[in-house]
Amino acid sequence: MAAGTKRAQAPAKTYVTFYLVLYNLLSFVLWLRVFLGALLFLAQGSPSRRVVSGWFVDIMSRYAPNMLAAPPRDYSLHHPILAELLKRASSLHDYVAPLLLFTQSLAVLEVVHVAIGIVKSNLVLTTVQVISRLLIVWLVSEKYAASAYSPFYATLVLAWSLSEVARYPFYVNQLLNTPSFMALWARYSFFIVLYPIGVMSEVMLIWNSLPHDAPWPWQDASAWSLRDLVFLGTLVLYPPGLFMLYTKLLASRRKVLGTDFIGSKGREEMRKLQSAKYERLRTLHEKSK
């Protein structure tokens, strides 16, 4: 009975692995498109090619909330080069937002994966991370023009997309049992710079969406909606949240890669793993003669 159960579970595990590989590859391609599209826009200003097709933009626009207008930003007082860069960063939203909305919304499946047990991870932490991002893209940057057309939208897109471009290939390697030191190093190193940039960008987008012209809510709450009060409260949680998660990630990096920047510990462990795999293949080859 036990042997029959194991034989029945083997194909199911194969199908799950196949699905997870496809999901991670799709997510990697989508985030890479977001990242390269953002870079192209920032480099050229107004690229002739759209990051996605017009029909896709139309579909996503049906589900996006109505955006509250805001006065345009004036960068004329800055140095011409800086002013142009800020202008492009502030205009990135309309170019990349539809694809970003879809790609980030697809991450809801990661919560499902953990919930049904096909991926081993912390369900609460995964849920919080996914929901927090969904709140940013759907209820902040898509709802308020002051956030959508802020330069911090560009830094958010770049930080999020590049961190995901580093994350998904690592997962594919794990699923296929084909470890790569470059993927390992990127997974445990890119966050050092990208995580603070992403968090700072989220904070600034939330801040831009709040009613700045009104008195503080404890002085006069009439101009503050429940949504505004909730998001104001979340800003208080960002500093301790950043500290706890950042220190946890640094501890994980030391455990996996070691204390030096190049990750000598991880490189050595990877070398041993690849040597052991090569030795097993050589032994099988010798026995087949």
C-alpha positions in Angstrom: 0.0 0.0 0.0 2.8 2.3 1.0 4.7 1.6 -2.3 1.6 2.3 -4.3 1.0 5.6 -2.5 4.6 6.6 -3.3 4.1 5.7 -7.0 1.0 7.8 -7.1 2.6 10.7 -5.4 5.6 10.8 -7.8 3.6 12.0 -10.9 1.8 14.6 -8.8 5.1 16.0 -7.5 6.3 16.2 -11.1 3.2 18.1 -12.1 3.6 20.5 -9.2 7.2 21.1 -10.0 6.4 21.7 -13.6 3.7 24.2 -12.7 6.0 26.1 -10.3 8.8 26.2 -12.8 6.4 27.7 -15.4 5.0 30.2 -12.8 8.5 31.4 -11.8 9.7 31.7 -15.4 6.6 33.7 -16.3 7.0 36.0 -13.3 10.7 36.4 -14.2 9.9 37.3 -17.8 7.1 39.8 -16.7 9.3 41.5 -14.1 12.2 41.7 -16.6 9.9 43.4 -19.1 8.9 45.9 -16.4 12.5 46.6 -15.5 13.8 46.9 -19.1 10.7 49.0 -20.1 11.3 51.4 -17.2 15.0 51.7 -18.1 14.2 52.3 -21.8 11.7 55.0 -20.9 14.0 56.7 -18.5 16.8 56.6 -21.1 14.8 57.8 -24.1 12.0 59.8 -22.5 9.2 58.7 -24.9 10.0 55.4 -26.5 8.2 54.6 -29.8 7.4 51.1 -28.7 4.9 50.4 -25.9 5.8 48.1 -23.1 2.6 46.2 -23.7 0.0 46.0 -26.5 -2.9 48.5 -26.6 -5.6 45.9 -26.0 -3.8 44.9 -22.8 -3.8 48.5 -21.6 -7.5 48.8 -22.4 -8.3 45.7 -20.3 -6.3 46.8 -17.3 -7.7 50.3 -17.4 -11.2 48.8 -16.9 -10.2 47.6 -13.5 -8.0 50.4 -12.4 -9.7 52.9 -10.0 -10.6 56.5 -11.1 -7.5 58.6 -10.4 -7.8 61.7 -8.3 -6.1 64.6 -10.1 -3.2 66.6 -8.8 -1.3 69.7 -10.0 1.6 69.0 -12.3 5.1 69.1 -10.9 7.5 71.8 -11.9 11.2 70.9 -12.1 12.3 74.1 -14.0 14.3 75.3 -11.0 16.6 72.3 -11.1 19.6 71.8 -13.3 18.5 71.0 -16.8 19.8 67.4 -16.7 18.3 66.7 -13.3 15.0 68.4 -14.4 14.8 66.2 -17.5 15.5 63.0 -15.4 12.9 64.0 -12.8 10.4 64.7 -15.6 10.9 61.3 -17.2 10.7 59.6 -13.8 7.4 61.4 -13.1 6.0 60.3 -16.4 6.8 56.6 -16.2 3.4 55.6 -14.7 1.4 55.8 -17.9 4.0 53.8 -19.8 4.5 50.8 -17.4 1.5 50.8 -15.0 -0.7 48.3 -16.8 2.0 45.7 -16.9 3.0 46.4 -13.3 -0.6 46.0 -12.1 -0.9 42.6 -13.8 2.5 41.3 -12.8 2.2 42.3 -9.1 -1.4 41.0 -8.9 -0.2 37.7 -10.2 1.8 37.3 -7.0 -1.5 36.5 -5.2 -0.7 33.0 -6.4 2.3 32.9 -4.2 0.0 33.2 -1.2 -2.1 30.3 -2.6 1.0 28.2 -3.1 2.0 28.5 0.5 -1.5 28.1 1.8 -2.0 24.8 0.0 1.4 23.5 0.9 3.2 23.3 -2.5 5.7 25.9 -1.4 7.3 25.9 2.0 7.3 29.4 3.4 5.8 31.6 6.2 2.2 32.1 5.2 1.7 35.3 7.3 4.9 36.9 6.1 4.1 36.0 2.4 0.6 37.3 2.8 1.7 40.6 4.3 4.3 41.2 1.7 2.0 40.5 -1.2 -1.0 42.5 0.2 1.2 45.5 1.0 2.4 45.7 -2.5 -1.1 45.3 -3.9 -2.3 48.1 -1.7 0.5 50.3 -3.1 -0.3 49.6 -6.8 -4.1 49.5 -6.6 -5.0 52.0 -3.8 -2.1 54.5 -3.9 -0.3 54.8 -7.3 -3.5 54.0 -9.3 -5.8 56.2 -7.2 -3.8 59.4 -6.7 -2.1 61.3 -9.4 0.2 62.9 -6.8 1.7 59.4 -6.3 1.5 58.1 -9.8 3.3 61.1 -11.3 6.0 61.3 -8.6 9.7 60.4 -9.3 9.4 57.9 -6.5 7.1 55.8 -8.6 10.1 55.2 -10.9 12.4 54.3 -8.0 9.7 51.9 -6.8 9.3 50.2 -10.1 13.1 49.8 -10.5 13.6 48.5 -7.0 10.7 46.0 -7.1 11.4 44.7 -10.6 15.1 44.3 -10.2 14.7 42.5 -6.9 12.2 40.1 -8.5 14.4 39.6 -11.5 17.0 38.3 -9.1 14.5 36.2 -7.0 12.7 34.1 -9.6 15.7 32.5 -11.3 16.9 31.4 -7.9 13.6 29.6 -7.3 13.8 27.9 -10.7 17.3 26.6 -10.0 16.0 25.3 -6.7 13.1 23.5 -8.3 15.2 21.9 -11.0 18.1 21.1 -8.6 20.5 23.1 -10.8 22.1 25.5 -8.3 23.9 28.6 -9.7 26.2 30.7 -7.6 25.3 33.9 -9.5 21.6 33.3 -8.9 22.3 32.5 -5.2 24.5 35.6 -4.8 22.0 37.9 -6.5 19.1 36.5 -4.4 21.0 37.3 -1.2 22.8 40.5 -2.2 20.5 42.7 -4.3 18.2 43.4 -1.4 21.0 45.3 0.4 20.4 48.3 -1.8 17.0 47.6 -3.4 15.1 46.9 -0.2 15.7 50.3 1.4 15.0 52.1 -1.9 11.7 50.2 -2.4 10.6 50.9 1.2 11.5 54.6 0.9 9.6 54.8 -2.4 6.5 53.1 -0.9 6.6 55.6 2.0 6.8 58.6 -0.3 4.0 57.4 -2.5 1.8 56.9 0.5 2.8 60.3 1.9 2.0 61.9 -1.5 -1.5 60.4 -1.4 -2.5 62.0 1.9 -4.3 65.3 2.2 -1.4 67.7 2.8 -3.5 70.9 2.7 -5.6 69.8 5.6 -4.7 70.0 9.3 -3.5 66.9 11.0 -6.3 64.5 11.8 -5.9 65.0 15.6 -6.5 68.7 14.9 -9.4 68.4 12.4 -10.3 64.9 11.1 -13.0 66.2 8.7 -10.7 66.2 5.7 -9.3 62.8 6.4 -11.1 59.7 5.2 -10.9 56.3 6.8 -8.5 55.2 4.1 -6.3 58.3 4.7 -6.1 57.5 8.5 -5.3 53.8 7.8 -2.5 54.7 5.4 -1.2 57.4 7.8 -1.0 54.7 10.5 0.9 52.3 8.2 3.7 54.9 7.8 4.4 54.5 11.6 4.9 50.8 11.0 7.4 51.1 8.2 10.5 52.0 10.2 10.3 49.1 12.7 9.1 46.8 9.9 12.1 47.8 7.8 14.5 47.2 10.6 13.2 43.8 11.5 13.0 42.5 8.0 16.3 44.0 6.9 18.2 42.6 9.8 16.6 39.2 9.2 17.7 39.3 5.5 21.2 40.3 6.5 21.3 37.3 8.9 20.1 35.0 6.2 22.8 36.4 3.9 25.6 35.8 6.4 24.3 32.2 6.9 24.2 31.4 3.2 27.0 33.5 1.7 29.2 34.4 4.7 30.3 37.8 6.0 32.3 39.1 2.9 30.7 40.8 -0.1 31.7 38.2 -2.7 30.0 35.4 -0.7 33.0 33.1 -0.2 31.1 30.7 2.1 28.3 30.3 -0.5 30.8 29.9 -3.3 32.7 27.1 -1.4 29.4 25.3 -0.6 28.4 25.6 -4.2 31.7 24.2 -5.4 31.4 21.2 -3.0 27.8 20.6 -4.2 28.8 20.7 -7.9 31.9 18.4 -7.2 29.6 15.9 -5.4 27.2 15.9 -8.3 30.0 15.5 -10.8 31.4 12.6 -8.8 28.0 10.8 -8.8 27.7 11.3 -12.6 31.2 9.9 -13.1 30.4 6.9 -10.9 27.2 6.2 -12.8 29.1 6.4 -16.0 31.8 4.0 -14.8 29.1 1.5 -13.7 27.4 1.7 -17.1 30.5 0.5 -19.0 
